[in-house]
Amino acid sequence: MKYFQILLKNYNCGNKFKLYRDIPTLNEYVLIDSEVTGIETFRLNEKDHWELEEYKNVDEILQIPTLQLAIPLSEIYEGTTFTAKA
C-alpha cells in the first residue's frame, strides 16, 4: 500500500503539473505534503522557466507573491500529527 501512495504522489506532482503548465494564466503552483513538513512552490520566472522553492522547516514562511500572501508553515501544519515512517 505504501508503494502505491508514493506512485500516486509522484503522479500528482509530475503529470498534473505538466498539464497545469499549459494554463496560460498560471504563475505559481504549490504542493503541500501531508505526510511530512514540506512545501514545494513552482514559480514562472521572467524567462518563462519554472523555478522551484522548497520549504522544509516549520519555522519558515510560505511566500505566495501572486496573491500577496505570506503564511507561516506553523499555521499550515497546526494540529497535524505525522506518523513515523518505517
N, C-alpha and C positions, 0 to 999 in steps of 0.2 A: 504494500500500500504506500509506503514512503517513497518508493521509486516512482510511482505514478504521480504523486504530488510534485516531485521535483520536475518531472517532464511537463506537467501542466503549468508549473510556474515558468519554466523556460519558454513554453508556447506563448503564454501571456506577455512575457517580456519581449520576445523576439518577433513572432509572427504578427501579433496585434500591432506592435509598434511600426512594423513595415507598412501595414495598412493605414495607420494613423498619419504617417509621414506624408501621405498623398493628400491630406486635407490642407488646402492652401492657407487657411487661417490659423492653423495650429503652430504655436511658437514655443510651447512648453509641454512636457509630458512627465508626469510624476508617478513613480511606483513606490508604494509604501509596503514594506514587508510586514506580515502579521506574525511571523514566527520568531524573528529577532529584531533588535533595533537596527533599522536600516532603511534609508530612503535614497532612491536614485532619481535625479532630476535631469532630464534632457532638455537643452535649450538650443534653439536655432540661432546661430551667430550671424554677424554681418556678411559673411561669405556664403550664407545658406548651408552651412555644415552644422550637424548636430554635435553638441558638446555635452559631456556627462559631468555632473557634480554629485558627489556622494556624501551622505550624512550617516555617520555610524555611531555617534555618541549622543546620549540623551540630553547632554548639556548644550547641544548645538541648536541653532535656529534655522529652520527651513525658510528660505527666501524664494518668493514667487513674484518676480518683478512685474510680469504682465498683469497681475491682479493687485499690485502694490500691497503685498501681504507678507508678513513675517510671523511664523508660528514656531514657538519652542517645541522641540521634539518631546520634551517632558509633558506637554499638553496633549500632543498627538497620542502618546503611549500611556497616558494617565489611566490607571486601573487595569492595565494589560499585564497578564501573568504569562510568562513564557515557560514552556515545558522544556526540561532538559533533553538534549539530543543524545541518542545512544552512540 
